[in-house]
Structures are given as structure tokens and as C-alpha cells.
Amino acid sequence: MRIGLVAGPWIPVPPPTYGGIERVVDSLARGFAAAGHEVVLAAPSDSTCPVRLAPGMRPAAVEELGCTMSELSHVARAYQGLRGMDIIHDHTLAGPLYLHRPREVPVATTIHGPLHAQAVDIYRAMARDSAIIAISRDQASHAPDVPVSRVIHHGMDVQAVPVGSGRGGYLCFVGRSCPDKGLLEAIMLARRAGMPLRIAVKMRQPDELRYFREVIEPLLGANEDFVGEVGDGEKYALMGEALAFLNPIQWSEPFGLVMIEALATGTPVIGTRIGSAPEIVEHGRTGFLGATENLAEFVPAAAGLSRELCRNTAEQRFSEERMVSEHLELFRELLGGKGPGGVPDAVGVHQNQ
């Protein structure tokens, strides 16, 4: 197959530090190419993913993050650069609605965000001539009237992640500086558990900086070690030596890539039982899930969980190979030409177990 991939305009593929969507796109591009397919990636021109980049793309513009005009310009260039593809997998919001995309080429799009009311309107319209991929059963459940062709959990290159010992004597938090990610709750959880907490967060946007300065920074004390934003090597070392990874999210997160990263290092996850977390963490086996106010009581038990089982779970359920295979299976169906725009008629929701 000749597979076109469309990433957003704001962050290179792969991302130098923070960028969950870009990590997934990088894994897919590498995986499709390794499976023998021709891959062309429409991403910022300073991307370093080792596949052919679509011509005419501009450099990453992180300062324009979320800008509609930036995305629309990027999408127009992307579809111009992806002429001749057999199928296009689009990870932008605007791309599948682009009027001048080639109608004879099937398009699949992945929902990366929450399905709130406005998003439901958009994806319902997309589904008329595009295949919709959800990233968790929980995400899909928030909009049952949006026809989802597949639920495909994210995967990652687990073999590239070193397994840690878990003997660092601390808990850790890795995420973004915002209320939804549960940084405040992680600080309180670690204090109640009597364990030091090491914190690595992304905070570049004004709202992220404001939350840190107004809410988090005044709270930091001797129990917290703030290390800032880190690259992959530092992140995996931080996770791998932690007794447990804290993920007390405060919203229905569609998929928590950071949880499978922690499991890949062998570190169990302690977090809230909302969003996709129950689809990733096996309570009592690879971590513990519960209400925010009760999470500290799980810390002593986390030390007794099998780090080997955590790693094996990442390898078996959240590998890059599994994710790539499930996408290719869908693409082959789409190229069967069933239904408008190549989208199969009445394709049921296929769910990962």
C-alpha cells in the first residue's frame, strides 16, 4: 500500500520532548514502512521520522499551537503533497473535512481528543466519507451516535524502553501543567503516603505557566523534587526507578500514553478510575485505580506488584507492532471500496481486549 500520514503543523514528528500524537504518528510511520509499505508523511518540514516527507511542508510552529489558520494552511499543503496515495490516515481535525482532498482515496482519521458536543458534530460529519478510529472504548462511549470503525489502543516501541529497578525510593509524576492531569492531586497523594515525589512537567503555554506559578509552585516543599520537562532518556529513567507512577487524572482522558510508558519501564501505575485508565491498568496486577481521596492507601501494595508483569503487559497489549497491525487490517478493508468514499458499510466497532 501507498499510505499517506497527516500530522499536525505545530510539533515535529517525532517530538523532541512532549507530543503524544506525534509519538503515535512516528510509530505508525515506522511500523508501516517496516511492514513493507510505501509511506509519505505530511508533517512539519523539520521532522526527523525516517520516511519520505511530503513536499512543500513548513517548519513546526509551536508558537501557533491550536491556531485554526495554521492548521488549515498545513492541511491544504498536506493533501497536495499526498497525491497518488492509496489511503490517507489523517491525525488533524480539519483534514478529513478538506473539500479538495481526492475523493477516490479512502481517508481514515483518529479521534485524539474528548468527544464533547462540538467534537461530536465534527466527527459525525466526517463519518459520511471517512473511517473513524477511536483510541479507547471509553472515548467512543461518549458519543454512541458517531459511527466508529475501530477502537485501536495506542502502542509504542516497548523494546526501546529500558526496564528500571523501582528502587529509587520515590513516586513520580510526568505530564502537563494543568488541573486535568492531576499534578496537585499527585503532590497531596505522595504527602499522605509519606513518600517523596519527583515531578517532570511540560509547561510552555501561557495557561500551563499560570497554573504552575499560581497553584503548584507555592505548594512545593521538601517532599517534592521538581525536575521540569525531560527528554525520553531522562523520563524513562525517572519512571523506571520510581516505586510507582502517579496518574490521578481529573478528566475522562481518551488514552493515557504516559501510563503505557510507565508500564514499559516495569513501574506500576496508581491513578483514578476514569477515562481510559481501566482499559490500560489492571487493578491489583499492574497498578491500582480508585477515587482520588483513596489512592494513597495503594502505595505500600504497589511495592509488591510484579514489575515483570507490568513490562510484559506493555509488550503484549501496547506494542507498536499490535497497533500497526490493527491499522493495516482496517486499511485493507477500506481499500475494498465498500461504501461511500471507500468506507466499509456497517463496519462494527472492533475493540481491543
C-alpha positions as CSV (number, residue, x, y, z in Angstrom):
1,M,0.0,0.0,0.0
2,R,1.0,3.6,-0.5
3,I,0.0,5.2,2.8
4,G,-0.2,8.9,3.4
5,L,0.0,10.1,7.0
6,V,-1.0,13.6,8.1
7,A,0.2,15.0,11.4
8,G,-0.4,18.5,12.8
9,P,1.6,21.6,11.9
10,W,2.9,22.5,15.4
11,I,5.3,19.8,16.6
12,P,7.9,17.8,14.6
13,V,7.5,14.0,14.2
14,P,8.8,12.5,16.4
15,P,8.6,15.2,19.1
16,P,11.8,16.4,20.8
17,T,10.0,16.2,24.2
18,Y,6.2,16.4,24.8
19,G,3.9,15.4,22.0
20,G,1.7,12.3,22.4
21,I,0.0,12.5,18.9
22,E,3.3,13.0,17.2
23,R,4.8,10.0,19.0
24,V,1.9,7.8,17.8
25,V,2.3,9.1,14.2
26,D,6.0,8.4,14.3
27,S,5.4,4.8,15.5
28,L,2.8,4.2,12.8
29,A,5.0,5.6,10.0
30,R,8.0,3.5,11.1
31,G,5.8,0.4,11.5
32,F,4.0,0.8,8.2
33,A,7.4,1.2,6.5
34,A,8.8,-1.8,8.3
35,A,5.9,-3.9,7.1
36,G,6.9,-3.1,3.5
37,H,4.5,-0.3,2.7
38,E,5.4,3.0,1.0
39,V,4.8,5.8,3.5
40,V,4.7,9.5,2.9
41,L,4.4,11.7,5.9
42,A,2.8,15.2,5.8
43,A,4.3,16.8,8.9
44,P,6.4,19.8,9.7
45,S,9.5,20.0,7.4
46,D,11.9,19.7,10.4
47,S,10.5,16.3,11.3
48,T,13.1,13.5,11.5
49,C,10.9,10.4,11.1
50,P,12.8,8.2,8.7
51,V,10.2,8.0,6.0
52,R,9.6,10.3,3.0
53,L,8.3,13.7,3.9
54,A,5.6,15.2,1.7
55,P,6.9,18.2,-0.3
56,G,6.0,21.8,0.4
57,M,5.5,21.5,4.2
58,R,6.6,24.3,6.5
59,P,8.7,24.0,9.7
60,A,7.0,23.3,13.1
61,A,5.2,26.4,14.5
62,V,4.7,25.5,18.2
63,E,4.0,29.2,18.9
64,E,0.9,28.8,16.8
65,L,-0.4,25.7,18.7
66,G,-4.1,25.4,18.2
67,C,-4.4,28.2,15.6
68,T,-7.1,27.4,13.0
69,M,-5.4,29.3,10.2
70,S,-2.2,27.4,10.8
71,E,-3.9,24.0,10.6
72,L,-5.9,24.9,7.5
73,S,-2.8,26.0,5.6
74,H,-1.0,22.9,6.7
75,V,-3.8,20.6,5.6
76,A,-4.0,22.2,2.1
77,R,-0.3,21.6,1.6
78,A,-0.5,18.1,3.0
79,Y,-3.2,16.9,0.6
80,Q,-1.3,18.5,-2.3
81,G,1.8,16.6,-1.2
82,L,0.0,13.3,-0.8
83,R,-1.3,12.9,-4.3
84,G,-1.0,9.3,-5.6
85,M,-1.6,7.6,-2.2
86,D,-3.8,4.5,-1.9
87,I,-5.1,5.6,1.5
88,I,-4.6,8.5,3.8
89,H,-4.6,8.4,7.6
90,D,-5.2,11.9,9.0
91,H,-4.5,13.0,12.5
92,T,-5.7,16.5,12.2
93,L,-9.2,17.9,12.8
94,A,-9.5,19.9,9.6
95,G,-8.0,17.4,7.1
96,P,-10.9,15.0,6.7
97,L,-13.3,17.9,6.0
98,Y,-11.0,19.5,3.4
99,L,-13.0,20.0,0.2
100,H,-10.2,19.4,-2.2
101,R,-8.9,16.1,-0.9
102,P,-9.0,13.3,-3.6
103,R,-12.4,11.7,-3.3
104,E,-11.3,8.4,-4.8
105,V,-8.8,7.9,-1.9
106,P,-10.1,6.4,1.3
107,V,-9.4,8.5,4.4
108,A,-9.2,7.3,8.0
109,T,-9.0,9.7,10.9
110,T,-8.2,9.1,14.5
111,I,-10.0,10.9,17.3
112,H,-7.3,12.1,19.7
113,G,-9.4,14.3,21.9
114,P,-12.6,14.1,24.0
115,L,-15.9,13.7,22.3
116,H,-17.6,16.8,23.7
117,A,-20.7,18.3,21.9
118,Q,-18.8,20.3,19.3
119,A,-16.4,17.5,18.5
120,V,-19.4,15.1,18.1
121,D,-20.8,17.4,15.4
122,I,-17.5,17.4,13.6
123,Y,-16.9,13.7,13.7
124,R,-20.4,12.9,12.7
125,A,-19.9,15.0,9.6
126,M,-16.6,13.3,8.9
127,A,-18.1,9.9,9.1
128,R,-20.1,10.4,6.0
129,D,-17.0,9.8,3.9
130,S,-14.2,8.9,6.3
131,A,-13.5,6.0,8.6
132,I,-13.4,7.0,12.3
133,I,-10.8,5.4,14.6
134,A,-11.3,5.8,18.4
135,I,-8.4,5.3,20.8
136,S,-10.4,3.8,23.7
137,R,-13.8,2.2,24.3
138,D,-14.4,4.9,26.9
139,Q,-13.8,7.7,24.3
140,A,-16.2,6.0,21.9
141,S,-18.8,5.6,24.6
142,H,-19.2,9.3,25.0
143,A,-20.8,9.6,21.5
144,P,-22.6,6.4,20.6
145,D,-24.1,8.1,17.5
146,V,-20.7,8.7,15.9
147,P,-20.0,5.6,13.8
148,V,-16.6,4.2,14.8
149,S,-15.0,1.7,12.5
150,R,-12.3,0.6,15.0
151,V,-11.2,1.2,18.6
152,I,-7.4,0.9,18.4
153,H,-5.4,1.5,21.6
154,H,-2.1,3.3,21.2
155,G,1.1,1.4,21.1
156,M,4.8,2.2,21.4
157,D,8.2,0.8,20.7
158,V,8.4,-1.0,24.1
159,Q,11.8,-2.6,23.2
160,A,13.4,0.9,23.1
161,V,12.4,1.5,26.8
162,P,14.8,0.2,29.5
163,V,13.3,-1.6,32.5
164,G,14.1,0.1,35.8
165,S,14.6,-1.4,39.2
166,G,12.0,0.6,41.1
167,R,14.4,1.1,44.0
168,G,14.7,4.8,43.8
169,G,12.6,5.3,47.0
170,Y,10.2,7.8,45.4
171,L,7.0,8.2,43.5
172,C,6.9,10.1,40.2
173,F,4.6,12.3,38.1
174,V,5.1,13.1,34.4
175,G,2.6,15.2,32.5
176,R,1.4,18.6,31.6
177,S,1.0,21.5,33.9
178,C,-2.8,21.8,34.1
179,P,-5.6,20.8,36.5
180,D,-6.9,17.9,34.4
181,K,-3.6,16.0,34.6
182,G,-3.8,15.8,38.4
183,L,-0.4,17.3,39.4
184,L,-1.9,18.9,42.5
185,E,-3.6,15.6,43.5
186,A,-0.3,13.8,43.0
187,I,1.5,16.1,45.4
188,M,-1.1,15.6,48.0
189,L,-1.2,11.8,47.4
190,A,2.6,11.5,47.9
191,R,2.5,13.5,51.1
192,R,-0.3,11.4,52.5
193,A,1.7,8.3,51.6
194,G,4.8,9.7,53.2
195,M,6.8,9.2,50.0
196,P,8.9,11.8,48.2
197,L,7.7,12.8,44.7
198,R,9.7,13.6,41.7
199,I,7.9,15.8,39.1
200,A,8.5,16.3,35.4
201,V,6.0,18.5,33.6
202,K,5.6,20.3,30.3
203,M,4.7,24.0,30.8
204,R,5.2,26.1,27.7
205,Q,1.8,27.6,27.0
206,P,0.5,30.6,29.0
207,D,-2.2,28.6,30.8
208,E,0.3,26.0,31.8
209,L,2.8,28.5,33.2
210,R,0.0,30.4,35.0
211,Y,-1.3,27.2,36.6
212,F,2.2,26.2,37.8
213,R,3.0,29.7,39.2
214,E,-0.3,30.3,40.8
215,V,-1.2,26.8,42.1
216,I,1.7,24.4,42.1
217,E,4.9,26.5,42.8
218,P,3.6,27.9,46.1
219,L,3.0,24.4,47.4
220,L,6.3,22.9,46.6
221,G,8.4,21.9,49.6
222,A,11.0,19.5,50.8
223,N,8.9,16.5,49.8
224,E,8.9,17.5,46.1
225,D,11.7,17.4,43.6
226,F,10.7,19.4,40.5
227,V,12.9,18.4,37.5
228,G,11.0,20.2,34.7
229,E,10.4,18.9,31.2
230,V,12.6,16.0,30.2
231,G,13.6,14.0,27.1
232,D,12.8,10.3,26.7
233,G,16.0,9.0,28.3
234,E,15.6,11.0,31.5
235,K,11.8,10.3,31.5
236,Y,12.3,6.5,31.3
237,A,15.0,6.6,34.0
238,L,12.7,8.7,36.2
239,M,9.8,6.3,35.7
240,G,11.9,3.2,36.0
241,E,13.4,3.9,39.3
242,A,10.1,5.0,40.9
243,L,8.2,2.7,43.2
244,A,5.0,3.8,41.4
245,F,3.9,6.2,38.7
246,L,1.1,8.6,39.8
247,N,-1.7,9.3,37.3
248,P,-4.6,10.9,39.3
249,I,-6.2,12.4,36.3
250,Q,-9.2,14.6,36.8
251,W,-10.9,14.2,33.5
252,S,-12.1,11.4,31.2
253,E,-8.8,11.2,29.3
254,P,-9.3,9.3,25.9
255,F,-6.0,7.5,26.2
256,G,-3.1,8.0,28.6
257,L,0.1,7.2,26.6
258,V,2.2,8.0,29.7
259,M,0.6,5.1,31.5
260,I,1.9,2.5,29.0
261,E,5.3,4.3,29.1
262,A,5.4,3.7,32.8
263,L,4.4,0.0,32.4
264,A,7.1,-0.4,29.8
265,T,9.7,0.6,32.4
266,G,8.2,-2.0,34.7
267,T,6.6,0.6,37.0
268,P,3.0,0.1,38.3
269,V,0.5,2.9,37.9
270,I,-1.6,4.4,40.7
271,G,-4.4,6.5,39.3
272,T,-8.1,7.5,39.2
273,R,-10.6,5.1,37.7
274,I,-11.9,7.3,35.0
275,G,-11.4,7.7,31.2
276,S,-9.3,5.0,29.5
277,A,-7.4,4.1,32.7
278,P,-9.3,0.8,33.3
279,E,-8.5,-0.3,29.8
280,I,-4.8,0.1,30.5
281,V,-4.2,-0.6,34.1
282,E,-5.2,-4.0,35.6
283,H,-6.3,-3.2,39.2
284,G,-4.2,-5.2,41.6
285,R,-1.9,-6.6,38.9
286,T,-0.2,-3.7,37.0
287,G,-1.3,-0.9,39.4
288,F,-4.3,0.4,41.4
289,L,-7.2,2.5,40.4
290,G,-9.7,4.3,42.6
291,A,-11.1,7.6,43.8
292,T,-8.6,10.4,44.3
293,E,-9.0,10.6,48.0
294,N,-8.2,6.9,48.5
295,L,-5.2,6.5,46.2
296,A,-2.5,6.9,48.9
297,E,-3.6,3.7,50.6
298,F,-2.4,1.8,47.5
299,V,1.2,2.9,47.7
300,P,2.5,0.2,50.1
301,A,0.9,-2.5,48.0
302,A,2.3,-1.1,44.8
303,A,5.8,-2.1,46.0
304,G,4.7,-5.8,45.9
305,L,3.4,-5.8,42.4
306,S,5.4,-7.7,39.7
307,R,7.5,-5.3,37.6
308,E,8.0,-8.1,35.1
309,L,4.2,-8.4,34.7
310,C,4.0,-4.6,34.1
311,R,6.6,-4.9,31.4
312,N,5.0,-8.0,29.8
313,T,1.7,-6.2,29.7
314,A,3.2,-3.3,27.8
315,E,4.8,-5.8,25.4
316,Q,1.8,-7.9,24.8
317,R,-1.0,-5.3,24.8
318,F,0.5,-2.0,23.9
319,S,3.3,-2.8,21.4
320,E,3.9,-0.8,18.3
321,E,3.5,-4.0,16.2
322,R,0.0,-4.6,17.5
323,M,-1.1,-1.0,16.8
324,V,0.3,-1.1,13.3
325,S,-1.3,-4.5,12.5
326,E,-4.7,-3.3,13.6
327,H,-4.5,-0.2,11.5
328,L,-3.3,-2.2,8.4
329,E,-6.3,-4.5,8.9
330,L,-8.7,-1.6,8.7
331,F,-6.9,-0.1,5.7
332,R,-7.3,-3.3,3.8
333,E,-11.0,-3.2,4.5
334,L,-11.2,0.4,3.3
335,L,-9.4,-0.4,0.1
336,G,-12.1,-3.0,-0.6
337,G,-14.1,0.0,-1.7
338,K,-17.2,-0.7,0.4
339,G,-19.5,2.3,0.9
340,P,-19.1,6.0,0.1
341,G,-15.5,7.3,0.0
342,G,-14.2,3.8,0.4
343,V,-15.6,3.5,4.0
344,P,-17.0,0.0,4.7
345,D,-20.8,-0.2,5.1
346,A,-21.9,-1.1,8.6
347,V,-18.4,-1.9,9.9
348,G,-18.8,-2.8,13.5
349,V,-16.7,-1.4,16.3
350,H,-13.7,-3.7,16.8
351,Q,-12.4,-3.4,20.3
352,N,-9.1,-4.3,21.9
353,Q,-9.4,-6.6,24.9
